[in-house]
Amino acid sequence: MKEKIRNFIAETTFVDSSTIKDETLIFDEGIFDSMGLLGLINFLESEFGVVTDDTELQEENFGSVERIAAFIDRKVAVAS
């Protein structure tokens, strides 16, 4: 899952995926901006079936690959 997320970020930002670590703060590092987040939300919905509520659009859920993967895990667990 983390590799898919990392690859999506790399492909949409033209950043080498090897420079994006699990804990890289993708917004603080300037890799992603609000438009990138919208694309990420669409990707997560199509790839993992995760629907994100507006109240969940927080850095604690989307600040890094690690946080995004944890968010997906939580959403999938609740849906099960």
DOMARPA-682143 format. One line per 4 residues: for each residue x, y, z of N, C-alpha, C, O. Coordinates in Angstrom, 1 decimal. Example, Ala and Ser with C-alpha at 12.3 -4.5 7.8 and 13.67 -1.06 7.14 Angstrom:
13.2 -5.7 7.8 12.3 -4.5 7.8 13.2 -3.3 7.8 14.2 -3.3 8.5 ~ 12.8 -2.2 7.1 13.7 -1.1 7.1 12.9 0.0 7.9 13.4 1.1 8.0 $
# end
This chain:
0.8 -1.2 0.0 0.0 0.0 0.0 0.9 1.3 0.0 0.6 2.2 -0.8 ~ 1.9 1.3 0.9 2.7 2.5 0.9 3.5 2.7 -0.4 3.7 3.9 -0.8 ~ 3.8 1.6 -1.1 4.5 1.8 -2.3 3.6 2.4 -3.4 4.0 3.2 -4.2 ~ 2.3 2.0 -3.4 1.4 2.6 -4.3 1.2 4.1 -4.1 1.1 4.9 -5.0 $
1.1 4.4 -2.8 0.9 5.8 -2.4 2.1 6.6 -2.8 2.0 7.7 -3.4 ~ 3.3 6.1 -2.5 4.6 6.8 -2.8 4.7 7.0 -4.4 5.1 8.0 -4.8 ~ 4.3 5.9 -5.1 4.4 6.0 -6.6 3.4 7.1 -7.1 3.8 7.8 -8.1 ~ 2.2 7.1 -6.6 1.3 8.1 -7.0 1.8 9.5 -6.8 1.7 10.4 -7.6 $
2.3 9.7 -5.6 2.9 11.1 -5.2 4.0 11.4 -6.2 4.1 12.5 -6.7 ~ 4.9 10.5 -6.4 6.0 10.7 -7.3 5.6 11.0 -8.7 6.1 11.9 -9.4 ~ 4.6 10.2 -9.2 4.2 10.4 -10.6 3.4 11.7 -10.8 3.6 12.3 -11.9 ~ 2.7 12.2 -9.8 2.0 13.4 -10.0 2.8 14.7 -9.7 2.4 15.8 -10.0 $
3.9 14.5 -9.0 4.7 15.7 -8.6 6.1 15.7 -9.4 6.8 16.6 -9.3 ~ 6.4 14.6 -10.1 7.7 14.4 -10.8 8.9 14.4 -9.8 10.0 14.8 -10.2 ~ 8.6 14.0 -8.6 9.7 13.8 -7.6 10.1 12.4 -7.6 9.2 11.5 -7.7 ~ 11.4 12.1 -7.5 11.9 10.7 -7.5 11.3 10.0 -6.3 11.4 10.5 -5.1 $
10.6 8.9 -6.5 10.0 8.2 -5.4 10.9 7.7 -4.3 10.6 7.5 -3.2 ~ 12.2 7.5 -4.7 13.2 7.1 -3.7 13.5 8.2 -2.6 14.0 8.0 -1.6 ~ 13.1 9.5 -3.0 13.3 10.6 -2.0 12.1 10.7 -1.1 12.2 11.5 -0.1 ~ 11.0 10.0 -1.4 9.9 10.1 -0.5 9.9 8.9 0.4 9.6 7.8 0.0 $
10.2 9.2 1.7 10.2 8.1 2.7 8.9 8.1 3.4 8.0 9.0 3.2 ~ 8.6 7.0 4.2 7.4 6.9 4.9 7.0 8.1 5.7 5.9 8.5 5.8 ~ 8.0 8.7 6.3 7.8 9.8 7.3 8.1 11.2 6.7 7.9 12.2 7.4 ~ 8.4 11.2 5.4 8.6 12.5 4.7 7.3 13.3 4.8 6.2 12.9 4.4 $
7.4 14.6 5.3 6.2 15.4 5.4 6.0 16.1 4.1 6.6 17.1 3.8 ~ 5.0 15.5 3.3 4.9 15.9 1.9 4.4 17.3 1.7 4.7 17.9 0.7 ~ 3.7 17.9 2.6 3.2 19.2 2.5 4.3 20.2 3.0 4.6 21.2 2.4 ~ 4.9 19.9 4.1 6.0 20.7 4.7 7.2 20.8 3.8 7.9 21.8 3.7 $
7.5 19.7 3.1 8.6 19.7 2.1 8.3 20.3 0.8 9.1 20.4 -0.1 ~ 7.0 20.7 0.6 6.6 21.3 -0.7 6.4 20.3 -1.8 6.3 20.7 -3.0 ~ 6.3 19.1 -1.5 6.1 18.1 -2.5 4.6 18.1 -3.0 4.3 18.0 -4.2 ~ 3.7 18.3 -2.1 2.3 18.4 -2.4 1.7 19.7 -1.9 2.2 20.3 -0.9 $
0.6 20.1 -2.6 -0.1 21.3 -2.2 -1.6 20.9 -2.1 -1.9 19.7 -2.2 ~ -2.5 21.9 -2.0 -3.9 21.5 -1.9 -4.5 20.8 -3.1 -5.3 20.0 -3.1 ~ -4.0 21.2 -4.3 -4.4 20.6 -5.5 -3.9 19.1 -5.6 -4.6 18.2 -6.0 ~ -2.7 18.9 -5.1 -2.2 17.5 -5.0 -3.0 16.7 -4.1 -3.2 15.5 -4.3 $
-3.5 17.3 -3.0 -4.3 16.6 -2.0 -5.6 16.1 -2.7 -6.1 15.0 -2.4 ~ -6.2 17.0 -3.5 -7.5 16.6 -4.2 -7.2 15.4 -5.1 -8.1 14.5 -5.2 ~ -6.1 15.4 -5.8 -5.8 14.2 -6.7 -5.5 13.0 -5.8 -5.9 11.9 -6.2 ~ -4.9 13.2 -4.7 -4.7 12.0 -3.8 -6.0 11.4 -3.3 -6.1 10.2 -3.2 $
-6.9 12.3 -2.9 -8.2 11.8 -2.4 -8.9 11.0 -3.5 -9.4 9.9 -3.2 ~ -8.9 11.5 -4.7 -9.5 10.7 -5.8 -8.8 9.4 -6.0 -9.4 8.4 -6.2 ~ -7.4 9.4 -5.9 -6.6 8.2 -6.1 -7.0 7.2 -5.0 -7.2 6.0 -5.2 ~ -7.1 7.6 -3.7 -7.4 6.7 -2.6 -8.8 6.1 -2.8 -9.0 4.9 -2.4 $
-9.7 6.9 -3.3 -11.1 6.4 -3.5 -11.1 5.3 -4.6 -11.7 4.2 -4.4 ~ -10.4 5.6 -5.7 -10.4 4.6 -6.8 -9.5 3.4 -6.5 -9.9 2.3 -6.9 ~ -8.4 3.6 -5.8 -7.5 2.5 -5.6 -7.8 1.6 -4.4 -7.7 0.4 -4.4 ~ -8.3 2.3 -3.3 -8.6 1.5 -2.1 -10.0 1.6 -1.6 -10.4 0.9 -0.6 $
-10.9 2.2 -2.4 -12.3 2.3 -2.0 -12.5 3.2 -0.7 -13.5 3.0 -0.1 ~ -11.6 4.1 -0.4 -11.7 4.9 0.8 -12.4 6.2 0.4 -11.9 7.0 -0.4 ~ -13.5 6.5 1.1 -14.2 7.8 0.9 -13.8 8.7 2.1 -13.9 8.3 3.2 ~ -13.3 9.9 1.8 -12.8 10.8 2.8 -13.9 11.9 3.0 -14.3 12.6 2.1 $
-14.2 12.1 4.3 -15.1 13.2 4.7 -14.3 14.5 4.8 -13.1 14.5 5.1 ~ -14.9 15.6 4.6 -14.2 16.9 4.7 -13.6 17.1 6.1 -12.5 17.7 6.2 ~ -14.2 16.6 7.1 -13.6 16.7 8.5 -12.3 15.9 8.7 -11.6 16.1 9.6 ~ -12.1 15.0 7.7 -10.9 14.1 7.8 -9.7 14.7 7.1 -8.6 14.2 7.2 $
-9.9 15.8 6.4 -8.8 16.5 5.6 -7.9 17.3 6.5 -7.9 18.5 6.6 ~ -7.1 16.5 7.3 -6.2 17.1 8.2 -4.8 16.5 8.0 -4.6 15.4 7.5 ~ -3.8 17.3 8.4 -2.4 16.9 8.3 -2.1 15.6 9.0 -1.3 14.8 8.5 ~ -2.8 15.3 10.1 -2.6 14.1 10.8 -3.0 12.8 10.0 -2.5 11.7 10.3 $
-3.8 13.0 9.0 -4.3 11.9 8.1 -3.5 11.9 6.8 -3.4 10.8 6.2 ~ -3.0 13.0 6.4 -2.4 13.1 5.0 -1.0 13.7 5.0 -0.5 14.0 3.9 ~ -0.3 13.9 6.1 0.9 14.6 6.1 2.1 13.8 5.6 3.1 14.4 5.2 ~ 2.0 12.5 5.5 3.1 11.6 5.1 2.5 10.3 4.5 1.4 10.0 4.7 $
3.4 9.6 3.9 3.0 8.2 3.4 2.5 7.4 4.6 1.5 6.7 4.5 ~ 3.2 7.4 5.6 2.9 6.6 6.8 1.5 7.0 7.4 0.7 6.1 7.7 ~ 1.2 8.3 7.4 -0.1 8.8 7.9 -1.2 8.4 7.0 -2.3 8.0 7.4 ~ -0.9 8.5 5.7 -2.0 8.1 4.7 -2.3 6.6 4.8 -3.5 6.3 4.8 $
-1.3 5.8 4.9 -1.5 4.4 5.0 -2.3 4.0 6.3 -3.2 3.2 6.3 ~ -1.9 4.7 7.4 -2.7 4.5 8.7 -4.1 4.9 8.5 -5.0 4.2 9.0 ~ -4.3 6.0 7.8 -5.7 6.5 7.6 -6.5 5.5 6.8 -7.6 5.2 7.2 ~ -5.9 4.9 5.7 -6.6 3.9 4.9 -6.9 2.7 5.8 -8.0 2.2 5.7 $
-5.9 2.3 6.6 -6.1 1.1 7.5 -7.3 1.3 8.4 -8.2 0.5 8.6 ~ -7.4 2.5 9.0 -8.5 2.9 9.9 -9.8 2.9 9.2 -10.8 2.3 9.7 ~ -9.9 3.5 8.0 -11.1 3.5 7.2 -11.6 2.1 6.8 -12.8 1.8 6.8 ~ -10.7 1.3 6.4 -11.0 -0.1 5.9 -11.5 -0.9 7.1 -12.5 -1.6 7.0 $
-10.9 -0.7 8.3 -11.3 -1.4 9.5 -12.7 -1.0 9.9 -13.5 -1.9 10.3 ~ -13.0 0.2 9.8 -14.3 0.7 10.2 -15.4 0.2 9.2 -16.5 -0.2 9.6 ~ -15.0 0.1 8.0 -16.0 -0.4 6.9 -16.3 -1.9 7.0 -17.3 -2.4 6.5 ~ -15.3 -2.6 7.6 -15.5 -4.1 7.7 -16.4 -4.5 8.8 -16.7 -5.7 9.0 $
# end
